[in-house]
């Protein structure tokens, strides 16, 4: 566990950023940089605002971002900020490319100019493996769909960020690491996360909607496991200059099976309905978990049913409040 370090987190008010902050601020100085487009910290970090610094700004504002990083003088940087969620990506493909590509460029550039940076962790996505990826490992080729399909603007922008992150390590010696999350869910999620939406609707007894026929297969990653991967990436000497898939190959199900599991586990009266799928989808996405286990000792711990229960407890408390 990091201690007595200075950690700068872009997108720090978001889902993974705020959960990471929660694990770090007792033993470290933490600065969050975020434009508050998705504010998860209002729930995740409520009452703890004296334990970290917050700077409101956009990662596409190079001057504001570089100034914030230079003034904080971080030893570690976690770059979470990005456009995410398929509905947002489809509606805002230009913003998706600009925020994901320019944001990563500006973070890496600023990091390289600050003396004493020990580690930079950037986020990619499992989307770089395309619509069909079974047992995808770190050597699996990136597969990008048809040019002009809005979904793949997200994958392309994130893949560029991967190459740039590792290029900064190769060319300038920046101690950087890439993480590729696979369908992260859990307490504090805001926005379009399918599993969190399913759970919230099930708790209210509302109909759960599935896009398409529900045969799409996913591996689901509980947020505590994702945060542990971030912390491991920040510390482990074997992580530098490498990319890692972050997922749980034990927590695999179809979207329809997931909806049924949520209803069953929570004892919900919710019905399940199928609606038209209006965008390109991922038919199969399951990671191979061997590389992070052998290289940095990371392995996801929270299985799906346990994760559903933990997430439901959070949303029950939130609804009651």
BALOBA-1460 file (C-alpha; in Angstrom, 3 decimals):
// residues 321
<rec num="1" residu="x" x="0.000" y="0.000" z="0.000"/>
<rec num="2" residu="x" x="1.330" y="3.425" z="-0.907"/>
<rec num="3" residu="x" x="2.351" y="5.631" z="1.998"/>
<rec num="4" residu="x" x="3.574" y="9.209" z="2.209"/>
<rec num="5" residu="x" x="3.187" y="9.775" z="-1.522"/>
<rec num="6" residu="x" x="1.534" y="12.507" z="-3.561"/>
<rec num="7" residu="x" x="-1.111" y="11.043" z="-5.892"/>
<rec num="8" residu="x" x="-2.765" y="13.074" z="-8.646"/>
<rec num="9" residu="x" x="-5.946" y="11.527" z="-10.092"/>
<rec num="10" residu="x" x="-7.654" y="12.840" z="-13.218"/>
<rec num="11" residu="x" x="-11.329" y="11.948" z="-13.290"/>
<rec num="12" residu="x" x="-10.938" y="11.689" z="-9.544"/>
<rec num="13" residu="x" x="-14.579" y="12.528" z="-8.881"/>
<rec num="14" residu="x" x="-15.722" y="9.657" z="-11.072"/>
<rec num="15" residu="x" x="-16.551" y="6.068" z="-10.210"/>
<rec num="16" residu="x" x="-13.131" y="4.403" z="-10.149"/>
<rec num="17" residu="x" x="-11.274" y="7.607" z="-9.315"/>
<rec num="18" residu="x" x="-13.264" y="8.294" z="-6.154"/>
<rec num="19" residu="x" x="-13.046" y="4.678" z="-5.011"/>
<rec num="20" residu="x" x="-9.273" y="4.773" z="-5.524"/>
<rec num="21" residu="x" x="-9.075" y="8.019" z="-3.565"/>
<rec num="22" residu="x" x="-10.917" y="6.382" z="-0.686"/>
<rec num="23" residu="x" x="-8.170" y="3.738" z="-0.473"/>
<rec num="24" residu="x" x="-5.331" y="6.248" z="-0.630"/>
<rec num="25" residu="x" x="-6.092" y="9.409" z="1.300"/>
<rec num="26" residu="x" x="-5.444" y="8.164" z="4.841"/>
<rec num="27" residu="x" x="-1.759" y="7.519" z="4.130"/>
<rec num="28" residu="x" x="-1.051" y="9.896" z="1.228"/>
<rec num="29" residu="x" x="-1.704" y="13.366" z="-0.137"/>
<rec num="30" residu="x" x="-4.258" y="13.108" z="-2.943"/>
<rec num="31" residu="x" x="-5.342" y="15.685" z="-5.514"/>
<rec num="32" residu="x" x="-8.424" y="15.097" z="-7.652"/>
<rec num="33" residu="x" x="-8.779" y="16.833" z="-11.006"/>
<rec num="34" residu="x" x="-12.237" y="16.602" z="-12.593"/>
<rec num="35" residu="x" x="-14.845" y="18.617" z="-14.484"/>
<rec num="36" residu="x" x="-17.670" y="16.962" z="-12.451"/>
<rec num="37" residu="x" x="-19.519" y="15.688" z="-15.514"/>
<rec num="38" residu="x" x="-20.038" y="12.471" z="-13.535"/>
<rec num="39" residu="x" x="-19.800" y="13.192" z="-9.842"/>
<rec num="40" residu="x" x="-19.540" y="9.962" z="-7.874"/>
<rec num="41" residu="x" x="-17.490" y="11.467" z="-5.059"/>
<rec num="42" residu="x" x="-20.564" y="13.214" z="-3.625"/>
<rec num="43" residu="x" x="-21.596" y="9.783" z="-2.348"/>
<rec num="44" residu="x" x="-18.322" y="7.845" z="-2.223"/>
<rec num="45" residu="x" x="-16.269" y="10.503" z="-0.426"/>
<rec num="46" residu="x" x="-19.037" y="12.308" z="1.428"/>
<rec num="47" residu="x" x="-17.733" y="13.863" z="4.650"/>
<rec num="48" residu="x" x="-14.097" y="13.187" z="3.743"/>
<rec num="49" residu="x" x="-13.439" y="16.322" z="1.698"/>
<rec num="50" residu="x" x="-10.794" y="17.582" z="4.135"/>
<rec num="51" residu="x" x="-8.585" y="14.601" z="3.298"/>
<rec num="52" residu="x" x="-7.898" y="15.481" z="-0.322"/>
<rec num="53" residu="x" x="-7.520" y="18.433" z="-2.638"/>
<rec num="54" residu="x" x="-9.923" y="19.057" z="-5.493"/>
<rec num="55" residu="x" x="-9.269" y="21.046" z="-8.654"/>
<rec num="56" residu="x" x="-12.144" y="21.520" z="-11.091"/>
<rec num="57" residu="x" x="-11.020" y="21.455" z="-14.696"/>
<rec num="58" residu="x" x="-11.020" y="19.607" z="-17.996"/>
<rec num="59" residu="x" x="-8.242" y="17.337" z="-19.231"/>
<rec num="60" residu="x" x="-8.588" y="19.027" z="-22.628"/>
<rec num="61" residu="x" x="-7.448" y="22.311" z="-21.035"/>
<rec num="62" residu="x" x="-3.713" y="21.724" z="-21.347"/>
<rec num="63" residu="x" x="-2.670" y="24.843" z="-19.461"/>
<rec num="64" residu="x" x="-4.985" y="24.240" z="-16.482"/>
<rec num="65" residu="x" x="-4.059" y="20.551" z="-16.298"/>
<rec num="66" residu="x" x="-0.301" y="21.064" z="-16.565"/>
<rec num="67" residu="x" x="-0.459" y="23.880" z="-14.000"/>
<rec num="68" residu="x" x="-2.380" y="21.692" z="-11.541"/>
<rec num="69" residu="x" x="0.108" y="18.838" z="-11.951"/>
<rec num="70" residu="x" x="3.142" y="21.111" z="-11.699"/>
<rec num="71" residu="x" x="1.830" y="22.826" z="-8.556"/>
<rec num="72" residu="x" x="0.927" y="19.572" z="-6.817"/>
<rec num="73" residu="x" x="4.257" y="17.896" z="-7.739"/>
<rec num="74" residu="x" x="2.906" y="14.335" z="-7.685"/>
<rec num="75" residu="x" x="4.964" y="11.220" z="-7.167"/>
<rec num="76" residu="x" x="2.171" y="9.126" z="-8.738"/>
<rec num="77" residu="x" x="-0.479" y="9.903" z="-11.359"/>
<rec num="78" residu="x" x="-3.652" y="7.960" z="-12.176"/>
<rec num="79" residu="x" x="-5.345" y="9.040" z="-15.395"/>
<rec num="80" residu="x" x="-9.025" y="7.981" z="-15.141"/>
<rec num="81" residu="x" x="-10.636" y="10.904" z="-16.970"/>
<rec num="82" residu="x" x="-12.377" y="9.917" z="-20.208"/>
<rec num="83" residu="x" x="-15.682" y="9.857" z="-22.017"/>
<rec num="84" residu="x" x="-17.293" y="6.497" z="-21.304"/>
<rec num="85" residu="x" x="-20.624" y="4.744" z="-21.764"/>
<rec num="86" residu="x" x="-21.908" y="3.662" z="-25.147"/>
<rec num="87" residu="x" x="-24.864" y="6.069" z="-25.195"/>
<rec num="88" residu="x" x="-22.582" y="9.029" z="-24.513"/>
<rec num="89" residu="x" x="-20.049" y="7.830" z="-27.079"/>
<rec num="90" residu="x" x="-22.742" y="7.479" z="-29.776"/>
<rec num="91" residu="x" x="-24.089" y="10.955" z="-29.051"/>
<rec num="92" residu="x" x="-20.683" y="12.634" z="-28.702"/>
<rec num="93" residu="x" x="-18.129" y="10.891" z="-30.929"/>
<rec num="94" residu="x" x="-16.042" y="14.043" z="-31.473"/>
<rec num="95" residu="x" x="-15.869" y="14.771" z="-27.749"/>
<rec num="96" residu="x" x="-14.984" y="11.122" z="-27.149"/>
<rec num="97" residu="x" x="-11.937" y="11.263" z="-29.407"/>
<rec num="98" residu="x" x="-10.807" y="14.684" z="-28.207"/>
<rec num="99" residu="x" x="-11.156" y="14.011" z="-24.485"/>
<rec num="100" residu="x" x="-9.676" y="10.515" z="-24.559"/>
<rec num="101" residu="x" x="-6.768" y="11.309" z="-26.894"/>
<rec num="102" residu="x" x="-5.906" y="14.883" z="-25.950"/>
<rec num="103" residu="x" x="-6.442" y="14.227" z="-22.257"/>
<rec num="104" residu="x" x="-3.986" y="11.334" z="-22.268"/>
<rec num="105" residu="x" x="-1.493" y="13.347" z="-24.329"/>
<rec num="106" residu="x" x="-1.590" y="16.291" z="-21.946"/>
<rec num="107" residu="x" x="-1.318" y="14.112" z="-18.828"/>
<rec num="108" residu="x" x="1.722" y="12.244" z="-20.132"/>
<rec num="109" residu="x" x="3.380" y="15.433" z="-21.345"/>
<rec num="110" residu="x" x="2.899" y="17.123" z="-17.972"/>
<rec num="111" residu="x" x="4.061" y="14.006" z="-16.107"/>
<rec num="112" residu="x" x="7.270" y="13.890" z="-18.114"/>
<rec num="113" residu="x" x="8.006" y="17.490" z="-17.154"/>
<rec num="114" residu="x" x="7.604" y="16.985" z="-13.387"/>
<rec num="115" residu="x" x="10.657" y="15.863" z="-11.459"/>
<rec num="116" residu="x" x="10.221" y="12.884" z="-9.173"/>
<rec num="117" residu="x" x="7.281" y="11.105" z="-10.822"/>
<rec num="118" residu="x" x="7.555" y="7.450" z="-9.787"/>
<rec num="119" residu="x" x="4.598" y="5.990" z="-11.659"/>
<rec num="120" residu="x" x="1.858" y="6.920" z="-14.143"/>
<rec num="121" residu="x" x="-1.146" y="4.621" z="-14.615"/>
<rec num="122" residu="x" x="-3.468" y="5.221" z="-17.571"/>
<rec num="123" residu="x" x="-6.726" y="3.457" z="-18.445"/>
<rec num="124" residu="x" x="-7.474" y="1.789" z="-21.741"/>
<rec num="125" residu="x" x="-10.489" y="-0.482" z="-22.318"/>
<rec num="126" residu="x" x="-11.398" y="-4.046" z="-23.171"/>
<rec num="127" residu="x" x="-13.165" y="-2.554" z="-26.219"/>
<rec num="128" residu="x" x="-9.808" y="-2.590" z="-28.039"/>
<rec num="129" residu="x" x="-10.346" y="-6.342" z="-28.566"/>
<rec num="130" residu="x" x="-13.391" y="-5.724" z="-30.770"/>
<rec num="131" residu="x" x="-16.792" y="-7.439" z="-30.800"/>
<rec num="132" residu="x" x="-15.544" y="-11.000" z="-30.182"/>
<rec num="133" residu="x" x="-12.822" y="-11.664" z="-27.619"/>
<rec num="134" residu="x" x="-12.621" y="-14.953" z="-25.708"/>
<rec num="135" residu="x" x="-9.735" y="-15.540" z="-23.298"/>
<rec num="136" residu="x" x="-8.171" y="-12.326" z="-24.584"/>
<rec num="137" residu="x" x="-4.676" y="-11.923" z="-23.213"/>
<rec num="138" residu="x" x="-2.217" y="-9.059" z="-23.435"/>
<rec num="139" residu="x" x="-0.834" y="-10.344" z="-26.755"/>
<rec num="140" residu="x" x="-4.250" y="-10.608" z="-28.414"/>
<rec num="141" residu="x" x="-4.438" y="-8.295" z="-31.418"/>
<rec num="142" residu="x" x="-6.499" y="-5.152" z="-31.162"/>
<rec num="143" residu="x" x="-9.563" y="-5.329" z="-33.417"/>
<rec num="144" residu="x" x="-11.341" y="-2.165" z="-34.462"/>
<rec num="145" residu="x" x="-14.745" y="-2.248" z="-36.135"/>
<rec num="146" residu="x" x="-16.016" y="-0.377" z="-39.176"/>
<rec num="147" residu="x" x="-14.802" y="3.182" z="-39.692"/>
<rec num="148" residu="x" x="-17.650" y="5.587" z="-38.997"/>
<rec num="149" residu="x" x="-19.380" y="3.352" z="-36.436"/>
<rec num="150" residu="x" x="-19.517" y="5.629" z="-33.349"/>
<rec num="151" residu="x" x="-18.807" y="2.825" z="-30.865"/>
<rec num="152" residu="x" x="-15.333" y="2.268" z="-32.245"/>
<rec num="153" residu="x" x="-14.325" y="5.908" z="-31.854"/>
<rec num="154" residu="x" x="-14.028" y="5.088" z="-28.163"/>
<rec num="155" residu="x" x="-11.882" y="2.003" z="-28.771"/>
<rec num="156" residu="x" x="-9.634" y="3.837" z="-31.238"/>
<rec num="157" residu="x" x="-9.112" y="6.775" z="-28.887"/>
<rec num="158" residu="x" x="-8.224" y="4.449" z="-26.019"/>
<rec num="159" residu="x" x="-5.887" y="2.361" z="-28.173"/>
<rec num="160" residu="x" x="-3.996" y="5.509" z="-29.138"/>
<rec num="161" residu="x" x="-3.680" y="6.257" z="-25.423"/>
<rec num="162" residu="x" x="-2.175" y="2.805" z="-24.846"/>
<rec num="163" residu="x" x="0.452" y="3.286" z="-27.519"/>
<rec num="164" residu="x" x="1.245" y="6.787" z="-26.300"/>
<rec num="165" residu="x" x="1.583" y="5.681" z="-22.670"/>
<rec num="166" residu="x" x="4.034" y="2.917" z="-23.533"/>
<rec num="167" residu="x" x="5.843" y="5.162" z="-26.040"/>
<rec num="168" residu="x" x="6.522" y="7.696" z="-23.285"/>
<rec num="169" residu="x" x="8.136" y="4.893" z="-21.298"/>
<rec num="170" residu="x" x="10.255" y="3.727" z="-24.231"/>
<rec num="171" residu="x" x="11.331" y="7.144" z="-25.481"/>
<rec num="172" residu="x" x="11.529" y="9.195" z="-22.286"/>
<rec num="173" residu="x" x="11.791" y="6.585" z="-19.542"/>
<rec num="174" residu="x" x="8.488" y="7.639" z="-17.947"/>
<rec num="175" residu="x" x="7.515" y="4.818" z="-15.536"/>
<rec num="176" residu="x" x="4.090" y="4.204" z="-17.039"/>
<rec num="177" residu="x" x="1.517" y="1.396" z="-16.932"/>
<rec num="178" residu="x" x="-1.675" y="0.674" z="-18.912"/>
<rec num="179" residu="x" x="-4.758" y="-1.020" z="-17.433"/>
<rec num="180" residu="x" x="-7.593" y="-2.403" z="-19.582"/>
<rec num="181" residu="x" x="-10.774" y="-2.702" z="-17.473"/>
<rec num="182" residu="x" x="-13.410" y="-5.316" z="-18.328"/>
<rec num="183" residu="x" x="-16.936" y="-4.149" z="-17.388"/>
<rec num="184" residu="x" x="-16.382" y="-2.623" z="-13.960"/>
<rec num="185" residu="x" x="-19.394" y="-2.282" z="-11.637"/>
<rec num="186" residu="x" x="-20.140" y="-1.700" z="-7.974"/>
<rec num="187" residu="x" x="-21.078" y="0.895" z="-5.332"/>
<rec num="188" residu="x" x="-20.745" y="4.485" z="-6.413"/>
<rec num="189" residu="x" x="-21.128" y="3.920" z="-10.147"/>
<rec num="190" residu="x" x="-22.730" y="6.773" z="-12.050"/>
<rec num="191" residu="x" x="-23.818" y="6.874" z="-15.671"/>
<rec num="192" residu="x" x="-24.542" y="3.951" z="-17.945"/>
<rec num="193" residu="x" x="-23.204" y="0.840" z="-16.178"/>
<rec num="194" residu="x" x="-25.558" y="-1.994" z="-17.163"/>
<rec num="195" residu="x" x="-25.216" y="-4.066" z="-14.009"/>
<rec num="196" residu="x" x="-25.684" y="-1.137" z="-11.647"/>
<rec num="197" residu="x" x="-28.772" y="-0.068" z="-13.629"/>
<rec num="198" residu="x" x="-30.144" y="-3.622" z="-13.445"/>
<rec num="199" residu="x" x="-29.628" y="-3.677" z="-9.665"/>
<rec num="200" residu="x" x="-31.255" y="-0.297" z="-9.067"/>
<rec num="201" residu="x" x="-34.283" y="-1.202" z="-11.184"/>
<rec num="202" residu="x" x="-34.570" y="-4.592" z="-9.464"/>
<rec num="203" residu="x" x="-34.556" y="-2.950" z="-6.029"/>
<rec num="204" residu="x" x="-37.462" y="-0.749" z="-7.138"/>
<rec num="205" residu="x" x="-39.311" y="-3.629" z="-8.800"/>
<rec num="206" residu="x" x="-39.082" y="-1.904" z="-12.181"/>
<rec num="207" residu="x" x="-38.774" y="-3.628" z="-15.538"/>
<rec num="208" residu="x" x="-35.209" y="-4.446" z="-16.562"/>
<rec num="209" residu="x" x="-34.537" y="-3.640" z="-20.210"/>
<rec num="210" residu="x" x="-32.064" y="-5.598" z="-22.330"/>
<rec num="211" residu="x" x="-30.751" y="-4.326" z="-25.661"/>
<rec num="212" residu="x" x="-31.007" y="-7.048" z="-28.304"/>
<rec num="213" residu="x" x="-31.634" y="-10.694" z="-27.461"/>
<rec num="214" residu="x" x="-29.465" y="-10.783" z="-24.327"/>
<rec num="215" residu="x" x="-27.066" y="-13.421" z="-25.675"/>
<rec num="216" residu="x" x="-24.074" y="-11.075" z="-25.427"/>
<rec num="217" residu="x" x="-21.445" y="-12.519" z="-23.069"/>
<rec num="218" residu="x" x="-19.465" y="-10.403" z="-20.602"/>
<rec num="219" residu="x" x="-16.998" y="-10.848" z="-17.757"/>
<rec num="220" residu="x" x="-17.806" y="-8.530" z="-14.845"/>
<rec num="221" residu="x" x="-15.231" y="-6.853" z="-12.582"/>
<rec num="222" residu="x" x="-16.156" y="-5.625" z="-9.109"/>
<rec num="223" residu="x" x="-14.837" y="-2.135" z="-8.389"/>
<rec num="224" residu="x" x="-12.742" y="-3.219" z="-5.372"/>
<rec num="225" residu="x" x="-10.805" y="-5.523" z="-7.671"/>
<rec num="226" residu="x" x="-10.334" y="-2.695" z="-10.169"/>
<rec num="227" residu="x" x="-9.015" y="-0.403" z="-7.450"/>
<rec num="228" residu="x" x="-6.630" y="-3.099" z="-6.257"/>
<rec num="229" residu="x" x="-5.311" y="-3.378" z="-9.814"/>
<rec num="230" residu="x" x="-4.733" y="0.387" z="-9.841"/>
<rec num="231" residu="x" x="-2.853" y="0.259" z="-6.531"/>
<rec num="232" residu="x" x="-0.789" y="-2.677" z="-7.746"/>
<rec num="233" residu="x" x="0.017" y="-0.805" z="-10.947"/>
<rec num="234" residu="x" x="1.147" y="2.175" z="-8.875"/>
<rec num="235" residu="x" x="3.546" y="0.117" z="-6.771"/>
<rec num="236" residu="x" x="4.704" y="-3.117" z="-8.346"/>
<rec num="237" residu="x" x="8.143" y="-2.843" z="-10.000"/>
<rec num="238" residu="x" x="7.127" y="-5.432" z="-12.596"/>
<rec num="239" residu="x" x="4.285" y="-3.288" z="-13.910"/>
<rec num="240" residu="x" x="6.333" y="-0.553" z="-15.575"/>
<rec num="241" residu="x" x="6.198" y="-0.399" z="-19.348"/>
<rec num="242" residu="x" x="3.437" y="-3.011" z="-19.631"/>
<rec num="243" residu="x" x="-0.305" y="-3.274" z="-20.291"/>
<rec num="244" residu="x" x="-2.615" y="-5.468" z="-18.211"/>
<rec num="245" residu="x" x="-6.159" y="-6.742" z="-18.646"/>
<rec num="246" residu="x" x="-8.199" y="-6.220" z="-15.487"/>
<rec num="247" residu="x" x="-11.126" y="-8.620" z="-15.365"/>
<rec num="248" residu="x" x="-12.638" y="-11.640" z="-13.694"/>
<rec num="249" residu="x" x="-12.930" y="-14.686" z="-15.978"/>
<rec num="250" residu="x" x="-14.960" y="-16.448" z="-13.266"/>
<rec num="251" residu="x" x="-17.700" y="-13.798" z="-13.362"/>
<rec num="252" residu="x" x="-18.973" y="-14.538" z="-16.871"/>
<rec num="253" residu="x" x="-22.590" y="-14.632" z="-18.057"/>
<rec num="254" residu="x" x="-24.881" y="-13.499" z="-20.851"/>
<rec num="255" residu="x" x="-26.695" y="-10.197" z="-20.425"/>
<rec num="256" residu="x" x="-29.979" y="-12.091" z="-20.100"/>
<rec num="257" residu="x" x="-28.410" y="-14.433" z="-17.546"/>
<rec num="258" residu="x" x="-27.123" y="-11.405" z="-15.664"/>
<rec num="259" residu="x" x="-30.575" y="-9.856" z="-15.476"/>
<rec num="260" residu="x" x="-32.017" y="-13.137" z="-14.213"/>
<rec num="261" residu="x" x="-29.231" y="-13.451" z="-11.620"/>
<rec num="262" residu="x" x="-29.925" y="-9.942" z="-10.328"/>
<rec num="263" residu="x" x="-33.657" y="-10.658" z="-9.993"/>
<rec num="264" residu="x" x="-32.979" y="-13.992" z="-8.273"/>
<rec num="265" residu="x" x="-30.255" y="-12.812" z="-5.888"/>
<rec num="266" residu="x" x="-32.235" y="-9.750" z="-4.804"/>
<rec num="267" residu="x" x="-35.597" y="-11.546" z="-4.635"/>
<rec num="268" residu="x" x="-37.027" y="-8.906" z="-6.953"/>
<rec num="269" residu="x" x="-40.394" y="-8.863" z="-8.714"/>
<rec num="270" residu="x" x="-38.909" y="-7.092" z="-11.748"/>
<rec num="271" residu="x" x="-39.818" y="-8.312" z="-15.210"/>
<rec num="272" residu="x" x="-37.297" y="-8.520" z="-18.037"/>
<rec num="273" residu="x" x="-38.008" y="-7.105" z="-21.476"/>
<rec num="274" residu="x" x="-36.016" y="-6.924" z="-24.696"/>
<rec num="275" residu="x" x="-35.702" y="-3.708" z="-26.693"/>
<rec num="276" residu="x" x="-34.195" y="-2.929" z="-30.083"/>
<rec num="277" residu="x" x="-30.423" y="-2.621" z="-30.243"/>
<rec num="278" residu="x" x="-29.606" y="0.550" z="-32.179"/>
<rec num="279" residu="x" x="-25.788" y="0.465" z="-32.106"/>
<rec num="280" residu="x" x="-22.897" y="-1.947" z="-32.612"/>
<rec num="281" residu="x" x="-22.512" y="-4.280" z="-29.658"/>
<rec num="282" residu="x" x="-19.937" y="-6.603" z="-28.127"/>
<rec num="283" residu="x" x="-20.997" y="-10.212" z="-28.570"/>
<rec num="284" residu="x" x="-18.254" y="-11.861" z="-26.484"/>
<rec num="285" residu="x" x="-15.717" y="-10.346" z="-24.087"/>
<rec num="286" residu="x" x="-13.833" y="-12.517" z="-21.586"/>
<rec num="287" residu="x" x="-10.223" y="-11.925" z="-20.443"/>
<rec num="288" residu="x" x="-7.393" y="-14.319" z="-19.782"/>
<rec num="289" residu="x" x="-6.132" y="-13.427" z="-16.300"/>
<rec num="290" residu="x" x="-2.740" y="-15.185" z="-16.370"/>
<rec num="291" residu="x" x="-0.486" y="-12.235" z="-17.286"/>
<rec num="292" residu="x" x="-1.375" y="-9.871" z="-14.395"/>
<rec num="293" residu="x" x="-1.207" y="-12.790" z="-11.960"/>
<rec num="294" residu="x" x="2.261" y="-13.885" z="-13.029"/>
<rec num="295" residu="x" x="3.719" y="-10.425" z="-13.606"/>
<rec num="296" residu="x" x="2.349" y="-8.348" z="-10.722"/>
<rec num="297" residu="x" x="0.469" y="-10.806" z="-8.522"/>
<rec num="298" residu="x" x="-2.972" y="-9.402" z="-9.276"/>
<rec num="299" residu="x" x="-6.072" y="-11.593" z="-9.459"/>
<rec num="300" residu="x" x="-9.715" y="-10.551" z="-9.129"/>
<rec num="301" residu="x" x="-11.265" y="-11.803" z="-5.886"/>
<rec num="302" residu="x" x="-14.961" y="-10.829" z="-5.885"/>
<rec num="303" residu="x" x="-17.272" y="-13.155" z="-7.787"/>
<rec num="304" residu="x" x="-20.493" y="-12.068" z="-9.409"/>
<rec num="305" residu="x" x="-23.155" y="-13.040" z="-6.866"/>
<rec num="306" residu="x" x="-21.152" y="-11.515" z="-4.012"/>
<rec num="307" residu="x" x="-20.608" y="-8.358" z="-6.060"/>
<rec num="308" residu="x" x="-24.324" y="-8.065" z="-6.813"/>
<rec num="309" residu="x" x="-25.140" y="-8.310" z="-3.100"/>
<rec num="310" residu="x" x="-22.537" y="-5.709" z="-2.130"/>
<rec num="311" residu="x" x="-23.706" y="-3.313" z="-4.810"/>
<rec num="312" residu="x" x="-27.344" y="-3.768" z="-3.827"/>
<rec num="313" residu="x" x="-26.524" y="-2.951" z="-0.194"/>
<rec num="314" residu="x" x="-25.039" y="0.353" z="-1.324"/>
<rec num="315" residu="x" x="-28.044" y="1.314" z="-3.452"/>
<rec num="316" residu="x" x="-30.502" y="0.282" z="-0.740"/>
<rec num="317" residu="x" x="-28.773" y="2.654" z="1.674"/>
<rec num="318" residu="x" x="-28.651" y="5.395" z="-0.966"/>
<rec num="319" residu="x" x="-32.358" y="5.051" z="-1.764"/>
<rec num="320" residu="x" x="-33.239" y="5.065" z="1.935"/>
<rec num="321" residu="x" x="-31.235" y="8.253" z="2.444"/>
